[in-house]
Every structure is written in structure tokens, then in C-alpha cells.
Amino acid sequence: MDQLQELLQAPNVDVPKLSASTGISVERLSALASGAEPSLGELRKLSAALRLSINDFAPPNKTERDVNLLFRRAPVTGDEVPSTAILGMSKKMASSLDLLKKESSRAPQWFSEFKHHDNSVASAEENAFIFRSIFCGGDQLSPLLSLPRIAAEHMGAMVFVIRNSDLDGASAYFDGLPFIFVSARFRGRMLFTLAHEIGHLVAHHDPAQSFAIIDELIDVEGANPSQPDAERYADAFASALLMPSPSIGIALKKIRDIAKVSSDEVGDLELNYLARIYGVSFWAAAKRCEDLGIIPRGGAVSLNDYVKKKYGSAEKRAEEAGLPPRPEIDFPSVPRPLLKSAVEKVRAGELSIGRAAEIIGLSIADLITANAPTSH
């Protein structure tokens, strides 16, 4: 049980808190951390508290060890990421590779189309334009609410939604296969995180060399002068991808015409409209407008603070003003190629349905539904 020992010995594990949530005494947890054999009941309690599956405590295979090491060496924006988060992502990547049995480690065909290792805002804007040219049929104006599907189906990225409050997202290449992890949060923040991680994939990762980046905080309100260049680039890419500058101008004009706004200044209601049109947070919309010179420098912080102080939040402000509801943004629970491969292996008798459900993180009932024969 080396995996369990490592988790319990991690410096960021609060043993008294873990004891309180599991009902396992501090003394017993210390014994388990020292190598004592856990019972099945203890494993179940620990897996629930740590948001892992019991299978995660099994000794890692070679692929899992390699991926785990990849994440431990990854640059991290923010504080140290807990071992449980790294373990969870490593398991998902290793399971994906095993299920897909990818034979080639070649870079995706689209990779060579982008500019690499240039962290300028101009490069971010250009790569966002290239992305829309390749994956959106050249559409340089429309909101990208379908970005989760585009990333999975057209980029070929393994996109996972993880339930971990210790990070916003992560991205990696392993054996040439792109992976993206997005933490389950407010949908607007998740969409921006996804676009941010795509920015890393197209500009900072090298598919020929397995590499990972972990982002603890993305789309965070307020100025961050110490932000690394690569992170500033990824934010700029996400903003340009989700809110193209020509589109922002068109949308603002329509909003102001409908609302019959006569003032030259752009206010919080227009920004709230933009946030809902493009599926992003109020902060992301305000910061994009500031970067484009639509609102003055420092305007994003000022307007964001004003809305929070007067209304509690931008969302409450939008609801009180009767703005249209936010659009739905669907993040699939499991990457489609993984689900397809798991179903094929279950039908071929190569994998039990219970094990397949555990690997891809679906309930057995959902996997049975996916495994049901189609009528056509």
C-alpha cells in the first residue's frame, strides 16, 4: 500500500481533519502512514474523504508512475498542489492511455499550424485567430460555447472535469496525446480555464516531449503583476479566443442600441451582457474590454468592486436587471473516445463492466446505458 502511505505522509494532508471526516483515529492514520495494512472499510472511508476511488490506492503501474512523475515536475502557478490531485490526474491519464492503446506518439496534425514559445499578446491573438480558422470553420465572431466539444472532438484532447478545489486546471502531453483537466466550478470560469489550457497546449507544450503544467488559479479577479509570462499569454489567448475583438465591438453596439444607452462610457450592465453572451465571468469580460481600450486602465477592477459592493455579485446584478439567463455550456463527464473504447472492450469481453465504469469514472448504470445496442 505504498500509494496510501505516500498520500497520508504528504505535507498538505491535515491528519486531524482527515480523522474527523473519516472517523479513523489520528493514531490509526499514523499507523497506516507507517505501513500498517488498512481494512476495506478504512479504504472506503479514506477514498470518500480524499475524493478518490479505492482502486487509486493500488500500487501504480509503470505508466502511472511516469505520469505521476510528470506532474510532480510540472510548473505550478500558485501553492503546492496536494498529492491527491496529482494522483487523480495521473490515474485518469494512465487509464486513458491503457484504454486507447495509442500506438503513435506523433504530435497532432494541427500543432504545426500555431506559433510556439512566443509569449506576447500579439502571438496570443494570432494563435486564437488560427484556432478559430482551423476548428471553427473560420468563424471569427461567434461565441465559443461549444469549446468543450471542439476540444474533444476536433482537437482530439482528453478533456476531464475534476472535482478538486485546490486547482483550476492542468494540461499535458503524454506520448503525443493532449490532456486537459478543468476543475468543476462556475461554468463561466470553467470555460475560461479550458481556453487557458488550450493556450498552453498550442504554444507551450511540446508533444514530442511529455510535459505538464498545473494552474492553481485562473480567471482570478484583480491585478497580478507577478504572473509568469506563460500564464499571462494563456490568459490573453483565452480572452482572444472566447471574445474576439471585432465581435466585442459588434456586440457592444447592439447592446447599447437595445438598451438605448447614450453615454460614451461602458458600464457594468453592458459588461454583464457581454459576460452572458460569451459565457464568461463578469471579470473576464471587463478585463477583455480594458485590454482592448474600451474601458480605461483599471476599469475592470473598479467596476468589479463596485458591482460586488452594491449588489453582492455580478450575477445578482444581472438577475436584478432582468438580463437574459446564462447560456448552457456542456462539459462531457467522460471523453468520448474513452467511453467508446471502454464500451468496445466490455462488448468484446476484454473488460468487466464494473472495472470499465471504475476506470472512466461513470456509474455502472450509465455505462450499461452506453453499452446498450443501438437500433440502427
SVG drawing of the C-alpha trace seen along z (x, -y; Angstrom):
<svg xmlns="http://www.w3.org/2000/svg" viewBox="-36 -60 47 72">
<polyline fill="none" stroke="black" stroke-width="0.4" points="0.0,0.0 2.8,-2.4 0.3,-4.8 -1.7,-5.2 1.4,-5.8 2.5,-8.5 -0.8,-10.2 -1.0,-10.1 2.6,-11.3 2.1,-14.3 2.8,-17.6 -0.5,-19.1 -2.6,-16.4 -4.4,-17.6 -4.4,-14.4 -6.8,-15.7 -9.2,-17.0 -9.0,-13.7 -9.6,-11.8 -12.7,-13.9 -14.1,-13.3 -13.4,-9.5 -13.9,-8.5 -10.5,-6.9 -8.4,-7.9 -5.3,-10.0 -3.3,-7.1 -4.6,-4.7 -4.0,-7.1 -0.4,-7.4 -0.1,-3.7 -1.4,-3.5 1.1,-6.2 3.8,-4.0 2.8,-0.9 0.0,0.8 -2.4,2.8 -5.8,1.0 -9.1,2.7 -11.6,2.5 -13.8,0.3 -10.9,-2.1 -10.1,-2.3 -13.7,-3.2 -13.8,-5.9 -10.4,-7.3 -11.4,-7.2 -14.6,-9.2 -12.8,-11.8 -9.9,-12.2 -12.3,-12.1 -10.5,-9.0 -11.6,-5.6 -10.4,-2.5 -8.5,-1.5 -6.4,-4.6 -4.7,-3.1 -3.5,-0.1 0.3,-0.1 0.8,-2.2 1.9,-0.5 4.7,-1.9 2.5,-4.3 1.0,-5.7 4.5,-6.2 5.7,-8.0 2.7,-10.3 2.8,-10.9 6.5,-12.0 5.5,-14.2 3.0,-16.1 5.4,-16.3 7.9,-18.0 5.3,-20.3 5.4,-24.1 2.7,-25.2 1.1,-28.6 0.4,-29.2 0.8,-27.0 1.9,-23.4 -0.8,-21.1 -1.9,-18.2 -0.8,-14.7 -4.4,-13.6 -4.9,-16.0 -1.8,-14.7 -2.7,-11.1 -6.2,-11.6 -5.0,-13.2 -2.2,-10.6 -4.7,-7.8 -7.0,-9.3 -4.2,-9.8 -2.7,-6.3 -6.2,-4.7 -6.8,-6.7 -3.6,-5.5 -4.3,-1.9 -7.8,-2.0 -7.0,-3.7 -3.8,-1.7 -2.3,-4.6 0.4,-3.3 1.8,-6.5 3.4,-9.3 3.3,-11.8 2.2,-15.3 -1.4,-16.2 -1.6,-17.4 -2.8,-20.8 0.2,-21.5 2.5,-22.8 -0.1,-25.5 0.5,-27.6 3.2,-29.9 5.2,-28.4 7.2,-29.8 6.3,-33.5 4.5,-34.8 3.5,-38.2 -0.1,-39.4 0.2,-39.7 1.1,-36.0 -1.8,-35.1 -4.2,-37.0 -2.7,-35.4 -3.0,-31.9 -6.6,-32.5 -7.3,-33.5 -5.6,-30.4 -7.6,-28.2 -10.9,-29.6 -9.7,-29.2 -8.9,-25.5 -11.5,-24.3 -14.4,-26.8 -14.7,-26.9 -13.1,-30.4 -15.8,-31.9 -14.0,-34.8 -17.1,-36.3 -19.4,-33.8 -19.3,-32.9 -17.5,-29.6 -19.9,-27.9 -19.2,-24.6 -15.5,-24.8 -15.6,-21.6 -16.9,-19.6 -14.5,-21.2 -11.5,-20.5 -12.5,-16.8 -13.8,-16.0 -11.7,-18.2 -8.5,-18.7 -8.5,-15.2 -7.8,-16.3 -8.8,-14.1 -10.9,-16.7 -11.7,-15.8 -13.8,-17.6 -12.3,-17.0 -13.7,-17.8 -10.8,-19.4 -10.8,-22.9 -7.0,-23.0 -6.5,-23.9 -8.4,-25.4 -6.9,-23.3 -3.9,-21.5 -2.7,-20.4 -0.2,-17.9 1.0,-15.9 1.9,-12.2 3.1,-10.1 1.8,-12.8 -1.7,-12.7 -3.1,-16.0 -4.9,-16.1 -6.8,-18.9 -8.2,-19.0 -10.8,-21.5 -12.0,-21.8 -15.8,-21.8 -16.7,-25.4 -18.9,-28.2 -19.4,-27.4 -18.0,-30.8 -14.8,-30.1 -14.6,-26.6 -14.9,-27.8 -12.1,-30.3 -9.9,-27.7 -10.5,-25.3 -9.4,-28.1 -6.4,-28.9 -5.2,-25.3 -5.7,-25.1 -3.4,-28.1 -0.7,-26.1 -1.2,-23.2 -0.8,-25.1 2.1,-27.3 4.0,-25.9 3.8,-22.1 6.0,-20.0 4.1,-16.8 7.4,-15.1 8.4,-15.5 5.9,-14.6 5.2,-17.8 2.6,-19.1 1.5,-22.5 -0.7,-22.8 -2.7,-26.0 -3.9,-26.6 -5.7,-29.8 -7.1,-31.1 -9.5,-34.0 -8.7,-35.5 -10.1,-38.9 -7.5,-41.7 -4.1,-42.6 -1.3,-40.1 2.0,-41.7 4.0,-38.6 2.1,-36.4 4.6,-34.3 4.8,-35.2 3.4,-31.8 0.4,-32.4 -0.2,-35.9 0.0,-34.5 -2.5,-31.8 -4.9,-34.3 -4.5,-36.6 -5.1,-33.6 -8.3,-32.6 -9.7,-36.1 -9.0,-36.5 -10.4,-33.0 -13.6,-33.4 -14.1,-37.2 -12.6,-38.2 -12.1,-41.9 -14.3,-42.5 -17.1,-40.5 -16.9,-42.5 -17.4,-45.8 -20.4,-44.4 -22.0,-43.0 -21.5,-46.2 -23.1,-48.3 -26.2,-46.0 -26.4,-46.0 -26.2,-49.8 -28.8,-50.2 -31.2,-47.9 -30.7,-49.5 -30.8,-52.9 -27.5,-53.9 -26.5,-57.4 -23.4,-57.7 -20.0,-57.2 -18.8,-55.2 -19.3,-51.4 -20.9,-50.5 -21.4,-47.3 -24.7,-46.3 -23.1,-46.2 -20.2,-44.1 -22.7,-41.8 -24.5,-41.4 -21.1,-40.6 -20.3,-38.1 -23.6,-36.2 -23.2,-36.4 -19.8,-34.9 -20.3,-32.5 -17.5,-34.0 -17.3,-35.7 -18.0,-39.4 -14.3,-39.8 -13.1,-38.2 -15.4,-40.4 -14.3,-43.5 -10.7,-42.7 -11.0,-42.0 -12.7,-45.3 -9.9,-47.0 -7.2,-45.3 -9.0,-46.5 -9.2,-50.1 -13.0,-50.0 -12.9,-50.9 -10.0,-52.8 -7.0,-51.2 -8.0,-50.0 -11.7,-50.0 -12.1,-46.2 -11.1,-46.3 -13.2,-49.4 -16.3,-48.1 -15.9,-44.7 -15.5,-46.1 -18.5,-48.4 -20.8,-45.6 -19.7,-43.4 -20.2,-46.1 -23.5,-47.4 -25.2,-44.1 -23.2,-41.3 -22.0,-39.9 -22.2,-40.4 -24.7,-37.5 -27.1,-39.1 -26.8,-42.4 -27.6,-40.7 -30.6,-39.0 -32.0,-42.1 -31.6,-43.9 -33.6,-41.1 -30.8,-40.2 -31.2,-37.0 -30.1,-33.9 -26.7,-32.5 -26.4,-30.0 -25.8,-26.3 -22.2,-25.1 -21.9,-21.3 -18.8,-19.7 -19.0,-15.9 -18.3,-13.8 -16.1,-11.4 -14.1,-12.0 -16.0,-10.3 -13.0,-8.2 -12.6,-6.7 -16.3,-5.9 -16.2,-4.3 -13.1,-2.3 -14.5,-1.1 -17.8,0.0 -15.9,1.9 -13.8,3.7 -16.8,4.6 -18.6,6.0 -15.5,7.9 -15.2,9.5 -11.8,7.9 -13.0,5.8 -15.7,6.2 -18.4,3.5 -17.6,2.8 -13.9,2.3 -14.7,0.2 -17.0,-2.0 -14.3,-2.5 -11.6,-3.4 -13.6,-6.1 -15.4,-7.4 -19.0,-6.6 -21.6,-4.7 -22.3,-1.1 -25.9,-2.2 -24.6,-4.9 -22.1,-2.6 -24.8,0.1 -26.9,-2.6 -23.9,-3.4 -23.2,0.3 -26.8,1.0 -27.0,2.0 -28.3,-0.8 -31.4,-0.3 -29.6,-1.4"/>
</svg>
